[in-house]
């Protein structure tokens, strides 16, 4: 039965992963107004104004350093696909439980990567005491963690109900 409550939560996980892939996750202002650091699912970028040096022409535009974080996008995409696949495994609740556990591990890894990038790697950029601002992509990841826990809870509840009904026969 695809219309069960856990199926709704699993589809919501997939929607959250699409939002996380397409939205910014974090940003931080630099020391100057034109300096900015951004984290998306595909890249971590820092814009810095280059100071004028003797003998070199002054740059008008800020320089941007881009670090690819494709592994973050890959993990987010895998979590979304596994959640969508789990919806159609409604006949085998033990498989659904195992896939939810795998998703929980991958979501924890995604959150670990995001927190490492935002709290530790970017500390040297701008004001070290400023942590930056989390954007909608980060909150989509948090929502996906919650939805995954709820889906797992309802899958286990269905399994317990079916085992209890088998005992009565």
SULQUI-V769618 format. One record per pair of residues at least 4 apart in sequence whose C-alpha atoms are under 8 Angstrom apart, sorted by the first residue. I is the first residue (numbers start at 0). J is the second residue. Records with the same first field share a line. If there is no record, write none. Layout:
BEGIN
I: J ; J
END
This chain:
BEGIN
0: 89 ; 90
1: 6 ; 86 ; 87 ; 89
2: 6 ; 7
3: 7
4: 8 ; 150 ; 153
5: 9 ; 86 ; 149 ; 150 ; 151 ; 153 ; 154
6: 10 ; 86 ; 150
7: 11
8: 12 ; 146 ; 147 ; 149 ; 150
9: 13 ; 82 ; 83 ; 85 ; 86 ; 146 ; 147 ; 150
10: 14 ; 82 ; 83 ; 86
11: 15 ; 143 ; 146
12: 16 ; 79 ; 82 ; 142 ; 143 ; 144 ; 146 ; 147
13: 17 ; 78 ; 79 ; 80 ; 82 ; 83
14: 18 ; 79
15: 19 ; 139 ; 140 ; 142 ; 143
16: 20 ; 75 ; 76 ; 78 ; 79 ; 139 ; 140 ; 143
17: 21 ; 76 ; 79
18: 22 ; 135 ; 136 ; 139
19: 23 ; 24 ; 40 ; 75 ; 135 ; 136 ; 137 ; 139 ; 140
20: 39 ; 40 ; 41 ; 72 ; 75 ; 76 ; 136
21: 39 ; 40 ; 136
22: 39 ; 40 ; 134 ; 135 ; 136
23: 37 ; 38 ; 39 ; 40 ; 134 ; 135 ; 136 ; 137
24: 37 ; 38 ; 39 ; 40 ; 133 ; 134 ; 135 ; 136 ; 137
25: 37 ; 38 ; 39 ; 117 ; 131 ; 132 ; 133 ; 134 ; 136 ; 137
26: 35 ; 36 ; 37 ; 38 ; 131 ; 132 ; 133 ; 134
27: 35 ; 36 ; 37 ; 125 ; 129 ; 130 ; 131 ; 132
28: 32 ; 34 ; 35 ; 36 ; 125 ; 131
29: 33 ; 34 ; 35 ; 36 ; 47 ; 124 ; 125 ; 126
30: 34 ; 125 ; 126
33: 46 ; 47 ; 48 ; 61
34: 45 ; 46 ; 47 ; 48 ; 61
35: 45 ; 46 ; 47
36: 43 ; 44 ; 45 ; 46 ; 124
37: 42 ; 43 ; 44 ; 45
38: 42 ; 43 ; 44 ; 117
39: 43 ; 136
40: 68 ; 69 ; 71 ; 72 ; 75
41: 67 ; 68 ; 69 ; 70 ; 71 ; 72
42: 65 ; 66 ; 67 ; 68 ; 69
43: 65 ; 66 ; 67 ; 68
44: 63 ; 64 ; 65 ; 66
45: 63 ; 64 ; 65
46: 61 ; 62 ; 63 ; 64
47: 61 ; 62 ; 63
48: 60 ; 61 ; 62
49: 58 ; 61 ; 62
50: 57
51: 55 ; 56 ; 57 ; 58
52: 56 ; 57
68: 72
69: 73
70: 74
71: 75 ; 109 ; 112
72: 76
73: 77
74: 78 ; 105 ; 106 ; 109
75: 79 ; 106 ; 109
76: 80
77: 81
78: 82 ; 102 ; 105 ; 106
79: 83
80: 84
81: 85 ; 98 ; 102
82: 86 ; 98 ; 99 ; 102
83: 87
84: 88
85: 89 ; 95 ; 98 ; 99
86: 95
88: 92 ; 94 ; 95
89: 95
91: 95
92: 96 ; 154 ; 155 ; 157 ; 158
93: 97 ; 158
94: 98
95: 99 ; 151 ; 154
96: 100 ; 151 ; 154 ; 155
97: 101
98: 102
99: 103 ; 147 ; 150 ; 151
100: 104 ; 151
101: 105
102: 106 ; 147
103: 107 ; 144 ; 147 ; 148
104: 108
105: 109
106: 110 ; 140 ; 143 ; 144
107: 111
108: 112
109: 113
110: 114 ; 140
111: 115
112: 116
113: 117
114: 118 ; 119
115: 119 ; 120
116: 120 ; 121
117: 121 ; 122 ; 130 ; 131
118: 122 ; 130
122: 126 ; 127 ; 128 ; 130
123: 127
125: 129
133: 137 ; 138
134: 138
135: 139
136: 140
137: 141
138: 142
139: 143
140: 144
141: 145
142: 146
143: 147
144: 148
145: 149
146: 150
147: 151
148: 152
149: 153
150: 154
151: 155
152: 156
153: 157
154: 158
155: 159
156: 160
157: 161
158: 162
159: 163
160: 164
161: 165
162: 166
163: 167
164: 168
END
